[in-house]
């Protein structure tokens, strides 16, 4: 037994060292940081170099080591030779533990909040910031706080523009090494993270985690302003800009600003004319991949989005979302001029042209202008004579799908619009609106010549012939 070891290591049970082996070297090689060993009993065991050179398998050497430790525990002080060291548990109740095999040092720093354990007290301390909400590291530029110093260091590169990690394949640079590692999987085609529900694979664990929320329905990120929930934190951050009005991404060509970087990138294609996504069926090109994907459903007939209220199916989730407002009555977009509300932002934009008088779409044939591209397209059929919609009952053709739908009610006798005052029914909403003026007395059309008013525009048109002398 070497008494020098007893003086250097607390809670020592026993130590045996082969003559000619320096104690300090043995400790440095086989038992690191003994000053931190507390609450454990240490046994340093050595197997001779001849045993190792004899060709014994690792399992056989471990077996010899365990046998030697068993002898130590029984108090047999026999000559032992150079091998590896092991740390044994401290004997309980001052008794030597019989037949106990050496145990590896475990994670000894445990969190009392969630029972997680860590190898060092420093790691545990950083972990506790999750529970306390403490973020002791602050950015001097913008005041953003972080739980870890390395996270602050990565963040500061946003302000300095430093991107020290570069891809050898394409030269793209990144602020973080993990971002580079994820990017490199694009070149390798590697997608190591797979969804157990549907088999979809991803390049990052974060992307998989976000995807899994589609199956669970979980939306852990909530907007404090309006309560809208999201599956991803970046989606929430983008949404919050609706309330703040912030548009941090600006186009260098025209100055248009955007709430998201991806929207800016897509916008740039307007200036370049680039449409990198092409349909293999018909050759139509698109600026966005999602636009191509939606377009391809025209060829496949796929309508994966279904309304739970009425069963109507749609090719895009946005179309379903807009449709659902029919059932809820929600009209989240309103006109600041007249406070009229709309179900879509596009409808609001078109309505706003009533106030501005803007008619950006012009007919090349006759010069007539229109507020919407759809109205121009329909008008153009007057010049071409095109009537692409037809009635399957009688074969009559029409310039718009709405016209054939209204016409079809002649065959079905359907009159879906009913007057709340008298119960009279009508085939179109416009006919109901005109009828309702009988009850309200409203006459919105007036003659500029004599001031006479009318309930319908066609009645005014007929009246004007009295002044012009025109005969129909």
Secondary structure, DSSP 8 states (H G I E B T S, - for coil): --HHHHHHSTT--EE---TTS-HHHHHHHHS--GGG--SEEEEE----HHHHHTT--HHHHHHHHHHHHHHHHTT------S--EEEEE--GGG---TT---------EE-TTT--EESSHHHHHHHHHHHH----EE-TTT--EESSHHHHHHHHHHHH----EE-TTT--EESSHHHHHHHHHHHHT---EE-TTT--EESSHHHHHHHHHHHH----EE-TTT--EESSHHHHHHHHHHHH----EE-TTT--EESSHHHHHHHHHHHH----EE-TTT--EESSHHHHHHHHHHHH----EE-TTT--EESSHHHHHHHHHHHH----EE-TTT--EESSHHHHHHHHHHHH----EE-TTT--EESSHHHHHHHHHHHH----EE-TTT--EESSHHHHHHHHHHHHT---EE-TTT--EESSHHHHHHHHHHHH----EE-TTT--EESSHHHHHHHHHHHH----
